[in-house]
Amino acid sequence: MRRPSPAEAPVTTAMDPGLIGISVSLPIGDLVVNPRRPRAGPRGRPLLASAGVRWAARLAYLLLRLSWRIRRPVTLGVKALLVAGDEVVLVRHTYQRGWLLPGGGVRRRETPEDAVRRECAEELGATLGPVELFCVCSRFREGKSDHITVFVCRSFSLGKKSNFEIEECRMFPLAALPDDASRGTRRRVRELLDGAECGTRAW
C-alpha cells in the first residue's frame, strides 16, 4: 500500500484566536500550501498563509463585527509606531485590507504597555526597547466604542515568528506610505512627523 504524502494526510490545526477571539479548525495539510514564493517587496518579510486560513480569518472577523453591533462593547486596544530612522513598520492582515500599525487588544489585568509589547511579540516576534506614550485615540464605529493607546518605539528587533493574522510585515519610509495604508495609520504617522504633542484625539 502506498504511504500517503504529508499533503494528502489531513491535519487539523487549531488557530490561535488572537485578536479575533474565535477559534477555528481547518484541514490545511502541509504547511507549504502554495508552492509559489510569497510576494514581498524591499525589506519585506512574507508570512505563509494559505487561502483556507485567509478565508477562515476573514469569516471570523466578519462574525466578530456583527457581534459588535449587537453587544455594543467598549474595547481597549494598543498600536505601535515602530520607527527605525526614517522608516516605520506596517503589517497587512489576512482578514483585513490595507497596511496598519501593529497592535491589538488589551487583556484583563494587563497594562497598555504590557499589551503593546505582547502584541508585537505575537504578531512580529518583536522585542521592544523603551516605549513612549504618543496619544490615546477614540473611534466609534460598527457599534463599538474603541479606545486605542498608541506608543512610539525607536529601539526594537524583529524576529521570525509568524502569526496567522499577519499576511506580511514591511518597513516603509515615513514620508512615503503605501497607497492602501489606513487613514488612521496615515494620521498617526503625519502627527509623528509634525511633532504633535501627546494627547487625546479621534482615531
Summary of the structure (lengths in Angstrom):
residues: 203
radius of gyration: 18.0
end to end distance: 60.5
largest distance: 70.0
contacts: 579
relative contact order: 0.19
helix: 22%
strand: 34%
